[in-house]
Each structure stands twice: as structure tokens, then as C-alpha cells.
């Protein structure tokens, strides 16, 4: 029998998409989280026009 796992995302922080030109606060936050050992990535949430910094959570 094979066990399956579901992938869920946990939002660590969100940032408005209309930030100042040349500023990447979501990417900077995600990089700081990765430096601390969290597998963080940035995704765009189109309905809310925000960048989300998320990490994947495995649930049994």
C-alpha cells in the first residue's frame, strides 16, 4: 500500500504588488527566511494583487 501526502502552503508574509520601482521586499524577505533554513518562495496572488511569501507544509 502506498501512502500519499498532501502539499499545503503556509503564507509567511504578504506584500502589495505596487511597491516602489527597484524595490523587492517580498524577495528580500524570502531570502532572509531561506538563510534561516525555511524553504520560502514568492508567489503572486492575482485576485488580491499581492506577492505572498510561502513555504510548503507536508501533511500526512
Number of C-alpha atoms within 10 A of each C-alpha: 3 4 5 8 9 8 11 12 12 13 15 14 13 18 17 14 17 10 12 8 6 6 10 13 16 22 18 13 19 22 18 13 17 14 11 10 9 14 14 24 19 19 15 15 13 9 6 9 12 17 21 23 24 20 19 14 12 10 9 8
